[in-house]
Amino acid sequence: MSIKKITIVNKNKHFLIHITMLSFYKFSGLGNDFILIDCEENEILKINIKKLCDRHFGVGSDGVLFLKENKNNTTLKIYNNDSSKAKMCGNALRCATFYMFLKNKRCYQTIRIGENDYKCKVLKHSKNKAKVKVEFDKIKILISRIVSKADK
């Protein structure tokens, strides 16, 4: 898993010139790469996720992560590179955990995705790399597998 901070400038040349600066982080975990933005996704809906994720004309990634931290919890919203919302992604969760560790220096994090809370832990780390463990609820995983097989 690795990280780098990037700033992108968007110039819109309609009647008025608008310049939007977006600071984000680029994470990579087990072959997946993500653009992580530390804010609510509502603040940034104007950005076209498909264009950001495009590997030729955008930043290039498998998805965009919106991470919002407040006093009570940390929430993660995951969007695929086609701009559809993902229900869950283990690699995205691991990348968000590492980001939160770098930000707050806490090895243990609880991150909410939708209705589920995931307990995460940074096991080992260096400046730009980490080994992260995420606890998944075995019953929910089993039910999910049964339901997905029944749909086929």
ChimeraX attribute file (.defattr): number of C-alpha atoms within 10 A of each C-alpha:
attribute: neighborCount
match mode: 1-to-1
recipient: residues
	/A:1	19
	/A:2	18
	/A:3	20
	/A:4	11
	/A:5	11
	/A:6	12
	/A:7	9
	/A:8	13
	/A:9	11
	/A:10	11
	/A:11	11
	/A:12	11
	/A:13	9
	/A:14	7
	/A:15	6
	/A:16	7
	/A:17	9
	/A:18	12
	/A:19	11
	/A:20	12
	/A:21	11
	/A:22	13
	/A:23	13
	/A:24	19
	/A:25	18
	/A:26	20
	/A:27	26
	/A:28	20
	/A:29	20
	/A:30	11
	/A:31	8
	/A:32	14
	/A:33	22
	/A:34	27
	/A:35	29
	/A:36	25
	/A:37	20
	/A:38	18
	/A:39	16
	/A:40	16
	/A:41	19
	/A:42	8
	/A:43	8
	/A:44	13
	/A:45	9
	/A:46	8
	/A:47	13
	/A:48	12
	/A:49	21
	/A:50	20
	/A:51	16
	/A:52	20
	/A:53	23
	/A:54	16
	/A:55	12
	/A:56	9
	/A:57	9
	/A:58	13
	/A:59	15
	/A:60	19
	/A:61	21
	/A:62	19
	/A:63	25
	/A:64	28
	/A:65	27
	/A:66	20
	/A:67	22
	/A:68	17
	/A:69	14
	/A:70	7
	/A:71	5
	/A:72	6
	/A:73	12
	/A:74	17
	/A:75	21
	/A:76	24
	/A:77	22
	/A:78	25
	/A:79	23
	/A:80	18
	/A:81	20
	/A:82	14
	/A:83	16
	/A:84	12
	/A:85	13
	/A:86	14
	/A:87	12
	/A:88	15
	/A:89	13
	/A:90	14
	/A:91	20
	/A:92	27
	/A:93	25
	/A:94	24
	/A:95	29
	/A:96	26
	/A:97	27
	/A:98	29
	/A:99	20
	/A:100	22
	/A:101	18
	/A:102	14
	/A:103	9
	/A:104	10
	/A:105	11
	/A:106	13
	/A:107	17
	/A:108	17
	/A:109	21
	/A:110	18
	/A:111	23
	/A:112	18
	/A:113	19
	/A:114	13
	/A:115	7
	/A:116	15
	/A:117	17
	/A:118	16
	/A:119	17
	/A:120	21
	/A:121	20
	/A:122	20
	/A:123	11
	/A:124	11
	/A:125	15
	/A:126	8
	/A:127	8
	/A:128	12
	/A:129	16
	/A:130	20
	/A:131	15
	/A:132	21
	/A:133	17
	/A:134	19
	/A:135	12
	/A:136	14
	/A:137	12
	/A:138	9
	/A:139	9
	/A:140	11
	/A:141	11
	/A:142	11
	/A:143	11
	/A:144	12
	/A:145	11
	/A:146	11
	/A:147	11
	/A:148	10
	/A:149	9
	/A:150	8
	/A:151	6
	/A:152	5
